[in-house]
Amino acid sequence: MIRFQGVKKIEWDYYSLFLIPVFFISFFLYIYIEIKPELYYQYQEPVFFLDSKFFQEFLGYPGGLTDYIGAFLSQLYYYPWAGALVGTLLAWLIYLSAKALIKSVTYFKKIHAAYLIPAVLLLALYNNYNYRLSTVAGLIISLAIFNLFSRTVSINLFLRLFLYLCFSAILYFIVGAQFFLFAVLCIIFEIFKKRNYATCIFYAIVSAAIPYIAVNYFFIYSLRDAYSGSFAFNDLYKPWIVQYIFYLYFPFLMISLVLYERLIAAKLKTRLQKIFLPKYKLKYIVEIAIIFGGGGLLLYSSFDGYIRMFLRVNYYADQNDWLNVLNNVSPEDMNDRIMAFQFNRALYHVGELSEKMFVYPQPAGSESLILTFEIGSYLPMLRSDIFFELGNLNEAQHWACEALALNGNTANNLKRLALISILKSEDEVALKCLNLLDKTLLFRGWSEYYRKLIDNKSLISRDAGLQRIKSLMPKSDFIILSGSPEDYFKSLLLQNKSNKMAYEYLMAYYLLNCKLSKFINYLNQFPNFGYLNIPRHYEEAILAYIAGKGTQKFHLNYHPHTETINDFLAFKKILSKYGGNKSAARQNIMREFAGSYWAYFLYK
């Protein structure tokens, strides 16, 4: 018997040494490879400053300290490996908390599936890019305080009641409404372990009274937020029920284990062990199936690939990684105006807007060049991006200020305003932005570099990015009397005839709206921008214009290449084959000329 027990102990130890490391390594890799922490940073843009004033802002409401902790930890999302490591460490702390909780209420010591299920639920919540680390930090602190409080079970009753009062008040200040998890666990513990119902009533009264007293005497806070604010439940989570299960799991686990322990004591041991405590090898299989099989299904159902693609494209655009923008947008994605906007931006920056714009469908039309005010109302920085790249610093500044009002002093907002102010020689504003960036964890070096440009303006010419923007700036202020992109691009060209981006976007606007006569009128400015050859789509538009108006209407000395002319003749031949019936010819034309301007012009 002793040998058998010894063998089982060694076997169990090997199993533990295998399961836990494999689980958390898999956890880390899933965050790093699939979720991609940098996309969390891209979406949330967490704000954190290393100064006392910023810290004091979090002392003004219950749960502020966990928000402060969450804001700090979220900075690490900027580095993918660090973000994945933080997410994994928080899951490990959840695992340890669940393990300690189980040990506090039952003699079952090695139920690994029960320890790891909360970590699986947390990973499913991580699949939602708006999930806040402050939420999981608050839960971990609540569980830690409960595990500490459960050790006071043997001390004097009145002292324990006093400790509960103190722990609850402090915990409410730290984690806000999440302290109710601590309260519920304490009540369950008293009911099943001590059977002191009067104490349970005391706990319930204290827990209900603390938020009410806090909001009426200590904090300027709504009563509703006092009782629920820091939970931050969101019905947009996929699946939405996971966020509730994540909290309810711990009370449910306590009740289940205590009841099971009592049933065993009630002489049902043999029967229940056959059901719930299979032989060790079978138990291992069941636990692995629950954790990896069930967890995999949950992750699959909670993962939104489209959101990840959307964030990834915007992330690459923010990094000026235009090739990756192009590689991550599919033809189906072009139905999304924002994806089409980023795709066309990327094409311009790699020098292929006038060559490959119609390789992908353009269902958004000219709205894919400059996003509408409607989209700008909730994504103002995207409008600031395009105006900045076009050299219109006043409009870029306007939309950066809109982003500042909407999202606060995020690093991207401050950096954009600093760059604009440097180019406009508004040094006081630039220094205010740089002073704030000096207080961040991540952008002190960036701030130090651009501070030098304020002190020595000649250094701007050495910065390729800023010099390009400076060369595109209008020579003077101007007023746009209509919201038309056409008028806007024309005004930019009138102010600065070397603004190549404004020219290409104006020509793209005419092509997207099939205004070929206006396109031809601006073709005479073509030599001003250093093109070596006529771009493909321009040639296609010239041929389409001639086909409609005749050669007598075309007076410019630009002749498409022979290859393009032959392609156009083949295009017309297919159309003629069907008697000019566009609908009948569509399949053949889209098969042969789907990436051409002719196909777009015909089937817009």
C-alpha positions as CSV (number, residue, x, y, z in Angstrom):
1,M,0.0,0.0,0.0
2,I,2.8,2.4,0.8
3,R,4.5,1.7,-2.5
4,F,1.3,2.2,-4.3
5,Q,0.7,5.6,-2.6
6,G,4.2,6.6,-3.4
7,V,3.8,5.8,-7.0
8,K,0.6,7.7,-7.2
9,K,2.2,10.7,-5.6
10,I,5.1,10.8,-8.0
11,E,2.7,10.3,-11.0
12,W,0.6,13.2,-9.7
13,D,3.6,15.4,-9.3
14,Y,4.7,14.7,-12.9
15,Y,1.2,15.5,-14.1
16,S,1.2,18.8,-12.2
17,L,4.6,19.8,-13.5
18,F,3.3,19.1,-17.0
19,L,-0.2,20.6,-17.0
20,I,0.4,24.0,-15.3
21,P,3.5,25.1,-17.3
22,V,1.9,23.9,-20.6
23,F,-1.3,25.8,-19.8
24,F,0.4,29.1,-19.1
25,I,2.9,28.9,-21.9
26,S,-0.1,28.2,-24.2
27,F,-1.9,31.2,-22.6
28,F,1.1,33.5,-23.3
29,L,1.4,32.3,-26.9
30,Y,-2.3,32.8,-27.6
31,I,-2.2,36.4,-26.4
32,Y,1.1,37.1,-28.2
33,I,0.2,35.4,-31.5
34,E,-3.6,35.5,-31.8
35,I,-4.8,38.5,-29.7
36,K,-1.7,40.6,-30.3
37,P,-1.3,43.0,-27.3
38,E,-0.2,45.9,-29.5
39,L,-3.8,46.0,-30.9
40,Y,-5.1,46.4,-27.3
41,Y,-2.9,49.5,-27.1
42,Q,-4.1,50.7,-30.5
43,Y,-7.7,50.4,-29.5
44,Q,-7.6,51.6,-25.9
45,E,-4.9,54.2,-26.1
46,P,-4.4,54.0,-22.3
47,V,-3.3,57.3,-20.6
48,F,-0.7,57.2,-17.8
49,F,1.5,59.9,-16.4
50,L,4.2,59.7,-13.8
51,D,3.2,62.6,-11.7
52,S,1.3,63.2,-8.5
53,K,-1.5,65.2,-10.1
54,F,-2.4,62.3,-12.4
55,F,-2.4,59.9,-9.4
56,Q,-4.6,62.2,-7.3
57,E,-7.3,62.1,-10.0
58,F,-7.8,58.4,-9.2
59,L,-8.3,59.1,-5.5
60,G,-11.5,60.9,-6.1
61,Y,-13.8,57.9,-6.6
62,P,-14.2,54.3,-5.4
63,G,-12.2,51.9,-7.5
64,G,-9.9,54.6,-8.7
65,L,-6.8,52.8,-7.5
66,T,-7.6,49.7,-9.6
67,D,-8.1,52.0,-12.6
68,Y,-4.7,53.5,-11.8
69,I,-3.1,50.0,-11.7
70,G,-4.9,49.1,-14.9
71,A,-3.7,52.3,-16.7
72,F,-0.1,51.5,-15.7
73,L,-0.2,47.8,-16.7
74,S,-2.0,48.7,-20.0
75,Q,1.1,50.7,-21.0
76,L,2.9,47.4,-21.5
77,Y,0.6,46.5,-24.3
78,Y,2.8,48.7,-26.4
79,Y,5.4,46.0,-26.4
80,P,3.8,42.7,-27.6
81,W,5.9,40.4,-25.4
82,A,5.4,42.6,-22.3
83,G,1.6,42.8,-22.9
84,A,1.4,39.0,-23.3
85,L,3.5,38.5,-20.2
86,V,1.3,40.9,-18.1
87,G,-1.9,39.2,-19.3
88,T,-0.4,35.8,-18.4
89,L,0.8,36.9,-14.9
90,L,-2.7,38.2,-14.1
91,A,-4.1,34.8,-15.1
92,W,-1.5,33.1,-12.9
93,L,-2.6,35.3,-10.0
94,I,-6.2,34.3,-10.7
95,Y,-5.1,30.7,-10.7
96,L,-3.4,31.1,-7.3
97,S,-6.4,32.9,-5.9
98,A,-8.7,30.1,-6.9
99,K,-6.4,27.5,-5.5
100,A,-6.2,29.4,-2.1
101,L,-10.0,29.8,-2.1
102,I,-10.6,26.1,-2.6
103,K,-8.1,25.2,0.2
104,S,-9.9,27.6,2.6
105,V,-13.3,25.9,2.3
106,T,-12.6,22.2,1.6
107,Y,-10.0,19.4,2.0
108,F,-9.9,18.9,-1.8
109,K,-6.4,20.1,-2.7
110,K,-5.7,19.1,-6.3
111,I,-8.6,20.0,-8.6
112,H,-6.5,21.6,-11.3
113,A,-9.5,22.1,-13.6
114,A,-11.2,24.1,-11.0
115,Y,-8.1,26.2,-10.5
116,L,-7.7,26.9,-14.2
117,I,-11.2,27.5,-15.3
118,P,-11.1,31.2,-14.2
119,A,-8.0,31.7,-16.3
120,V,-9.7,30.2,-19.3
121,L,-12.7,32.6,-18.8
122,L,-10.2,35.5,-18.5
123,L,-8.6,34.5,-21.8
124,A,-12.0,34.6,-23.4
125,L,-12.5,38.1,-22.0
126,Y,-9.1,39.1,-23.4
127,N,-10.5,38.3,-26.9
128,N,-12.6,41.5,-26.5
129,Y,-10.2,44.4,-27.2
130,N,-12.1,46.8,-24.9
131,Y,-11.6,44.6,-21.8
132,R,-9.9,46.7,-19.1
133,L,-7.1,45.4,-17.0
134,S,-8.5,47.4,-14.1
135,T,-11.4,44.9,-14.0
136,V,-9.2,41.8,-13.5
137,A,-7.0,43.7,-11.1
138,G,-10.0,44.5,-8.9
139,L,-11.1,40.9,-8.9
140,I,-7.6,39.6,-8.0
141,I,-7.4,42.1,-5.1
142,S,-10.9,41.1,-3.9
143,L,-10.0,37.4,-3.9
144,A,-6.7,38.1,-2.2
145,I,-8.4,40.0,0.6
146,F,-11.0,37.2,1.1
147,N,-8.2,34.6,1.3
148,L,-6.5,36.7,3.9
149,F,-9.8,37.3,5.8
150,S,-10.7,33.6,5.8
151,R,-7.6,32.9,7.9
152,T,-9.2,34.9,10.8
153,V,-11.8,32.2,11.3
154,S,-10.4,31.2,14.7
155,I,-10.1,34.6,16.3
156,N,-12.6,36.4,18.5
157,L,-16.0,37.0,16.9
158,F,-16.1,40.8,17.7
159,L,-12.6,41.2,16.4
160,R,-13.5,39.4,13.2
161,L,-16.5,41.7,12.7
162,F,-14.3,44.7,13.2
163,L,-11.8,43.4,10.7
164,Y,-14.6,42.7,8.2
165,L,-15.7,46.3,8.6
166,C,-12.2,47.6,8.0
167,F,-11.4,45.3,5.1
168,S,-14.7,46.2,3.4
169,A,-14.2,49.9,3.7
170,I,-10.6,49.8,2.5
171,L,-11.4,47.3,-0.3
172,Y,-14.4,49.4,-1.5
173,F,-12.1,52.4,-1.8
174,I,-9.5,50.4,-3.8
175,V,-11.7,48.3,-6.1
176,G,-15.1,50.0,-5.9
177,A,-18.2,47.9,-6.4
178,Q,-16.1,44.8,-7.1
179,F,-15.8,44.5,-3.3
180,F,-19.2,42.8,-3.4
181,L,-17.4,39.7,-4.6
182,F,-15.5,39.7,-1.3
183,A,-18.7,40.3,0.6
184,V,-20.6,37.4,-1.0
185,L,-17.6,35.0,-0.5
186,C,-17.5,36.0,3.2
187,I,-21.2,35.4,3.7
188,I,-21.0,32.0,2.0
189,F,-18.0,31.1,4.1
190,E,-19.9,32.0,7.3
191,I,-23.0,30.1,6.3
192,F,-21.2,26.8,5.4
193,K,-18.1,26.9,7.6
194,K,-19.2,28.7,10.8
195,R,-23.0,28.5,10.5
196,N,-23.3,31.9,12.2
197,Y,-26.3,33.5,10.5
198,A,-26.2,36.6,12.6
199,T,-22.7,37.3,11.4
200,C,-24.0,36.9,7.8
201,I,-26.6,39.5,8.4
202,F,-24.0,41.9,9.8
203,Y,-21.8,41.3,6.7
204,A,-24.8,42.0,4.4
205,I,-25.8,45.2,6.2
206,V,-22.2,46.5,6.2
207,S,-21.7,45.7,2.5
208,A,-25.0,47.4,1.5
209,A,-24.3,50.5,3.7
210,I,-20.7,51.2,2.6
211,P,-21.4,52.4,-1.0
212,Y,-24.3,54.5,0.2
213,I,-22.3,56.2,2.9
214,A,-19.3,56.7,0.5
215,V,-21.4,58.4,-2.1
216,N,-23.3,60.6,0.3
217,Y,-20.4,61.7,2.5
218,F,-17.0,61.2,0.8
219,F,-17.3,61.1,-3.0
220,I,-19.0,63.0,-5.8
221,Y,-20.4,59.9,-7.4
222,S,-23.8,58.7,-8.7
223,L,-25.6,56.1,-6.5
224,R,-25.9,53.7,-9.4
225,D,-22.1,53.8,-10.1
226,A,-21.5,53.4,-6.4
227,Y,-23.1,50.0,-6.5
228,S,-22.1,48.8,-9.9
229,G,-19.7,51.2,-11.6
230,S,-16.4,49.3,-11.4
231,F,-17.8,46.0,-12.8
232,A,-17.8,47.6,-16.3
233,F,-20.1,44.9,-17.8
234,N,-20.4,45.3,-21.6
235,D,-23.1,43.6,-23.6
236,L,-20.9,43.8,-26.7
237,Y,-18.6,41.1,-25.4
238,K,-18.7,37.8,-27.2
239,P,-20.3,35.8,-25.7
240,W,-21.7,38.4,-23.3
241,I,-22.4,35.9,-20.6
242,V,-18.7,35.0,-19.9
243,Q,-18.1,38.3,-18.0
244,Y,-20.9,37.4,-15.6
245,I,-19.7,33.7,-15.2
246,F,-16.2,35.1,-14.5
247,Y,-17.5,36.6,-11.2
248,L,-20.2,34.1,-10.3
249,Y,-17.7,31.2,-10.7
250,F,-16.1,31.8,-7.4
251,P,-19.2,31.8,-5.2
252,F,-20.6,28.8,-7.2
253,L,-17.3,26.9,-6.7
254,M,-17.4,27.5,-2.9
255,I,-21.0,26.3,-2.6
256,S,-20.5,23.3,-4.8
257,L,-17.3,22.1,-3.0
258,V,-18.8,22.5,0.5
259,L,-22.0,20.7,-0.5
260,Y,-20.0,17.9,-2.1
261,E,-17.9,17.6,1.0
262,R,-21.0,17.3,3.1
263,L,-22.5,14.7,0.9
264,I,-19.4,12.6,1.2
265,A,-19.7,12.9,5.0
266,A,-23.4,11.7,4.7
267,K,-22.2,8.2,3.6
268,L,-22.5,8.8,-0.1
269,K,-18.8,8.6,-0.6
270,T,-18.5,5.4,-2.6
271,R,-21.2,6.3,-5.1
272,L,-20.1,9.9,-5.6
273,Q,-16.5,9.0,-6.0
274,K,-17.4,6.8,-8.9
275,I,-19.1,9.7,-10.6
276,F,-16.9,12.7,-9.6
277,L,-13.6,11.1,-8.6
278,P,-12.6,8.7,-11.4
279,K,-9.3,6.9,-11.3
280,Y,-6.3,9.1,-11.7
281,K,-5.6,8.4,-15.3
282,L,-9.2,9.1,-16.3
283,K,-9.2,12.1,-14.1
284,Y,-6.2,13.5,-16.0
285,I,-8.0,13.0,-19.3
286,V,-11.1,14.7,-18.0
287,E,-9.2,17.7,-16.7
288,I,-7.2,18.2,-19.9
289,A,-10.4,17.8,-22.0
290,I,-12.2,20.5,-19.9
291,I,-9.3,22.9,-19.9
292,F,-8.0,22.6,-23.5
293,G,-11.0,21.2,-25.3
294,G,-13.7,23.3,-23.6
295,G,-11.4,26.3,-23.4
296,G,-10.6,26.0,-27.1
297,L,-14.3,26.1,-28.0
298,L,-14.9,29.1,-25.7
299,L,-12.0,31.0,-27.3
300,Y,-13.3,30.2,-30.8
301,S,-16.8,31.5,-30.0
302,S,-15.5,34.7,-28.4
303,F,-12.9,35.6,-31.0
304,D,-13.8,38.3,-33.6
305,G,-11.4,38.0,-36.5
306,Y,-12.8,41.0,-38.2
307,I,-12.2,43.3,-35.3
308,R,-8.6,42.1,-35.1
309,M,-8.1,42.7,-38.8
310,F,-9.7,46.2,-38.5
311,L,-7.4,47.1,-35.6
312,R,-4.4,45.5,-37.2
313,V,-4.8,47.6,-40.4
314,N,-5.2,50.8,-38.3
315,Y,-2.2,49.8,-36.3
316,Y,0.0,49.4,-39.3
317,A,-1.3,52.7,-40.7
318,D,-0.3,54.4,-37.5
319,Q,3.2,52.9,-37.8
320,N,3.4,54.0,-41.5
321,D,3.9,50.3,-42.4
322,W,2.0,50.7,-45.7
323,L,2.9,47.3,-47.2
324,N,1.4,45.5,-44.2
325,V,-1.8,47.7,-44.6
326,L,-2.1,46.5,-48.2
327,N,-1.4,42.9,-47.2
328,N,-4.1,42.8,-44.5
329,V,-7.0,44.3,-46.5
330,S,-8.9,41.9,-48.6
331,P,-11.4,42.7,-51.4
332,E,-14.3,41.9,-49.1
333,D,-13.0,44.4,-46.6
334,M,-13.4,47.3,-49.1
335,N,-17.1,47.5,-48.2
336,D,-16.0,49.1,-45.0
337,R,-15.3,52.7,-45.7
338,I,-12.5,52.9,-43.1
339,M,-10.7,49.9,-44.6
340,A,-11.1,51.4,-48.1
341,F,-9.7,54.7,-46.7
342,Q,-6.6,53.0,-45.2
343,F,-6.1,50.9,-48.4
344,N,-6.1,54.0,-50.6
345,R,-3.9,55.9,-48.2
346,A,-1.4,53.0,-48.3
347,L,-1.5,52.9,-52.1
348,Y,-0.6,56.5,-52.3
349,H,2.3,56.2,-49.8
350,V,3.8,53.2,-51.8
351,G,3.3,55.2,-55.1
352,E,0.6,53.0,-56.5
353,L,-2.7,54.9,-56.0
354,S,-2.9,55.8,-59.7
355,E,-1.7,52.4,-60.8
356,K,-3.7,49.9,-58.6
357,M,-6.6,51.7,-57.0
358,F,-9.1,49.7,-59.0
359,V,-7.4,46.3,-58.4
360,Y,-9.8,46.1,-55.4
361,P,-13.4,47.1,-55.6
362,Q,-14.2,50.7,-54.5
363,P,-17.9,50.5,-53.4
364,A,-17.3,53.5,-51.0
365,G,-16.5,55.8,-53.9
366,S,-14.9,59.1,-53.0
367,E,-15.8,58.6,-49.3
368,S,-12.8,56.3,-49.2
369,L,-10.5,59.3,-49.8
370,I,-11.6,61.6,-47.0
371,L,-13.8,60.1,-44.4
372,T,-17.1,61.8,-43.6
373,F,-17.9,64.1,-40.7
374,E,-20.0,61.3,-39.3
375,I,-17.0,58.9,-39.1
376,G,-14.9,61.7,-37.9
377,S,-17.2,62.2,-34.9
378,Y,-16.1,58.9,-33.4
379,L,-12.7,58.5,-35.1
380,P,-11.5,62.0,-35.4
381,M,-7.8,61.1,-35.6
382,L,-8.3,59.4,-38.9
383,R,-9.5,62.7,-40.4
384,S,-6.5,64.4,-38.7
385,D,-4.2,61.8,-40.3
386,I,-5.3,62.6,-43.9
387,F,-5.3,66.3,-43.4
388,F,-1.8,66.2,-41.9
389,E,-0.5,64.1,-44.8
390,L,-2.0,66.6,-47.2
391,G,-0.2,69.4,-45.5
392,N,-3.3,71.1,-44.2
393,L,-2.1,71.7,-40.6
394,N,-5.1,73.8,-39.5
395,E,-7.6,71.1,-40.3
396,A,-5.3,68.4,-38.9
397,Q,-5.0,70.4,-35.7
398,H,-8.8,70.9,-35.6
399,W,-9.5,67.1,-35.7
400,A,-6.6,66.3,-33.3
401,C,-8.3,68.7,-30.8
402,E,-11.6,66.8,-31.5
403,A,-9.7,63.6,-30.6
404,L,-8.3,65.2,-27.5
405,A,-11.8,66.1,-26.4
406,L,-13.1,62.6,-27.1
407,N,-10.2,60.4,-25.8
408,G,-8.2,62.7,-23.5
409,N,-4.4,63.2,-23.4
410,T,-3.5,60.0,-25.3
411,A,0.1,59.7,-26.6
412,N,-1.1,59.8,-30.3
413,N,-3.1,63.0,-29.7
414,L,-0.2,64.8,-27.9
415,K,2.3,63.7,-30.5
416,R,0.1,64.9,-33.4
417,L,-0.5,68.3,-31.7
418,A,3.2,68.6,-30.9
419,L,4.2,68.0,-34.5
420,I,1.7,70.4,-35.9
421,S,2.7,73.1,-33.4
422,I,6.4,72.7,-34.3
423,L,5.6,73.1,-38.0
424,K,3.4,76.1,-37.3
425,S,6.1,77.6,-34.9
426,E,3.6,77.5,-32.1
427,D,6.3,76.7,-29.6
428,E,4.3,77.2,-26.4
429,V,1.7,74.7,-27.4
430,A,4.3,72.2,-28.6
431,L,6.2,72.5,-25.3
432,K,3.0,71.8,-23.3
433,C,2.4,68.6,-25.3
434,L,6.1,67.6,-25.0
435,N,6.1,68.2,-21.2
436,L,3.2,65.8,-20.9
437,L,4.9,63.2,-23.0
438,D,8.0,63.6,-20.7
439,K,5.8,62.2,-17.9
440,T,4.9,59.0,-19.8
441,L,6.6,55.7,-19.6
442,L,7.0,55.2,-23.3
443,F,7.6,58.5,-25.1
444,R,10.2,60.4,-23.2
445,G,12.8,59.7,-26.0
446,W,10.3,60.9,-28.6
447,S,9.7,64.1,-26.7
448,E,13.4,64.7,-26.2
449,Y,14.1,64.4,-30.0
450,Y,11.4,66.8,-31.0
451,R,12.2,69.3,-28.3
452,K,15.5,69.8,-30.1
453,L,13.6,70.9,-33.2
454,I,11.9,73.7,-31.2
455,D,15.3,75.0,-30.0
456,N,16.8,74.7,-33.5
457,K,14.3,75.0,-36.4
458,S,17.0,74.2,-39.0
459,L,16.9,70.6,-37.8
460,I,13.4,70.2,-39.3
461,S,15.0,69.9,-42.7
462,R,16.8,66.8,-41.5
463,D,13.6,65.1,-40.5
464,A,12.3,63.5,-43.7
465,G,8.7,63.2,-42.4
466,L,8.3,66.7,-41.2
467,Q,10.1,68.2,-44.2
468,R,7.7,66.4,-46.5
469,I,4.7,67.8,-44.7
470,K,6.3,71.3,-44.6
471,S,6.8,71.2,-48.4
472,L,3.0,70.5,-48.8
473,M,1.8,73.2,-46.6
474,P,-0.5,75.9,-48.2
475,K,1.2,79.2,-48.8
476,S,-1.6,81.0,-47.0
477,D,-4.8,80.3,-45.1
478,F,-7.9,79.7,-47.2
479,I,-11.6,79.1,-46.7
480,I,-13.5,76.1,-48.0
481,L,-17.0,77.2,-48.8
482,S,-18.4,73.7,-49.3
483,G,-17.8,70.3,-47.9
484,S,-16.9,68.9,-51.3
485,P,-13.6,67.0,-51.4
486,E,-13.2,68.3,-55.0
487,D,-13.2,71.9,-53.8
488,Y,-10.9,71.0,-51.0
489,F,-8.3,69.3,-53.2
490,K,-8.5,72.1,-55.8
491,S,-7.9,74.7,-53.1
492,L,-4.8,72.8,-51.8
493,L,-3.4,72.7,-55.3
494,L,-4.1,76.4,-55.8
495,Q,-2.2,77.2,-52.7
496,N,0.7,74.8,-53.4
497,K,1.1,73.5,-56.9
498,S,3.7,71.0,-55.8
499,N,1.3,69.1,-53.5
500,K,1.4,65.7,-55.3
501,M,-0.9,64.0,-52.8
502,A,-3.6,66.7,-53.3
503,Y,-3.2,66.2,-57.1
504,E,-3.5,62.4,-57.0
505,Y,-6.4,62.5,-54.6
506,L,-8.2,65.0,-56.8
507,M,-7.7,62.8,-59.9
508,A,-8.8,59.8,-57.9
509,Y,-11.9,61.7,-56.8
510,Y,-12.7,62.4,-60.5
511,L,-12.2,58.8,-61.4
512,L,-14.3,57.4,-58.6
513,N,-17.1,59.7,-59.5
514,C,-16.6,59.1,-63.3
515,K,-16.1,62.8,-64.0
516,L,-13.8,62.2,-67.0
517,S,-14.1,65.7,-68.5
518,K,-12.8,67.2,-65.2
519,F,-10.1,64.5,-65.0
520,I,-8.9,65.4,-68.5
521,N,-8.9,69.2,-67.6
522,Y,-6.4,68.5,-64.8
523,L,-4.3,66.1,-66.7
524,N,-2.2,69.0,-68.1
525,Q,-0.7,69.4,-64.6
526,F,0.6,65.8,-64.8
527,P,4.3,66.8,-65.7
528,N,4.6,69.0,-62.6
529,F,5.0,65.9,-60.3
530,G,7.9,64.0,-61.8
531,Y,6.0,61.0,-63.2
532,L,8.2,58.9,-65.5
533,N,5.2,57.3,-67.2
534,I,1.5,57.8,-67.4
535,P,0.0,55.7,-64.6
536,R,-2.1,52.8,-65.7
537,H,-5.5,54.1,-64.5
538,Y,-4.9,57.5,-66.1
539,E,-4.2,55.7,-69.4
540,E,-7.4,53.7,-69.0
541,A,-9.4,56.9,-68.2
542,I,-8.0,58.6,-71.3
543,L,-9.1,55.8,-73.5
544,A,-12.5,55.7,-71.9
545,Y,-12.9,59.5,-72.4
546,I,-11.8,59.3,-76.1
547,A,-14.3,56.4,-76.6
548,G,-17.1,58.6,-75.3
549,K,-16.1,62.0,-76.7
550,G,-13.9,61.2,-79.7
551,T,-10.3,62.2,-80.4
552,Q,-11.3,65.7,-81.5
553,K,-12.1,66.5,-77.8
554,F,-8.8,65.3,-76.6
555,H,-6.1,67.9,-77.1
556,L,-3.3,66.8,-74.8
557,N,-0.2,65.2,-76.1
558,Y,-0.4,62.1,-73.9
559,H,-0.6,58.8,-75.6
560,P,-1.4,55.5,-73.8
561,H,1.0,52.6,-74.2
562,T,0.3,50.0,-77.0
563,E,-0.4,47.3,-74.4
564,T,-3.1,49.5,-72.7
565,I,-4.7,50.2,-76.1
566,N,-4.8,46.5,-77.0
567,D,-6.4,45.7,-73.6
568,F,-9.0,48.4,-74.3
569,L,-9.7,46.9,-77.7
570,A,-10.2,43.5,-76.1
571,F,-12.5,45.1,-73.5
572,K,-14.6,46.7,-76.3
573,K,-14.7,43.4,-78.2
574,I,-16.2,41.6,-75.2
575,L,-18.8,44.3,-74.8
576,S,-19.6,44.3,-78.6
577,K,-20.0,40.5,-78.4
578,Y,-23.0,41.0,-76.2
579,G,-24.5,43.8,-78.3
580,G,-23.4,46.5,-75.7
581,N,-25.5,44.8,-73.0
582,K,-23.5,45.6,-69.8
583,S,-25.4,43.1,-67.7
584,A,-24.9,40.2,-70.1
585,A,-21.2,41.0,-70.6
586,R,-20.5,41.5,-66.8
587,Q,-19.2,38.0,-66.1
588,N,-16.7,38.0,-68.9
589,I,-15.6,41.6,-68.3
590,M,-15.0,41.0,-64.6
591,R,-13.1,37.9,-65.3
592,E,-10.7,39.6,-67.8
593,F,-10.7,43.2,-66.6
594,A,-11.7,43.2,-62.9
595,G,-8.7,45.4,-61.9
596,S,-9.2,48.0,-64.6
597,Y,-10.8,51.4,-64.4
598,W,-13.0,50.4,-67.4
599,A,-14.8,47.7,-65.3
600,Y,-15.3,50.2,-62.5
601,F,-16.6,52.9,-64.9
602,L,-19.0,50.4,-66.5
603,Y,-20.4,48.8,-63.3
604,K,-20.1,51.6,-60.7
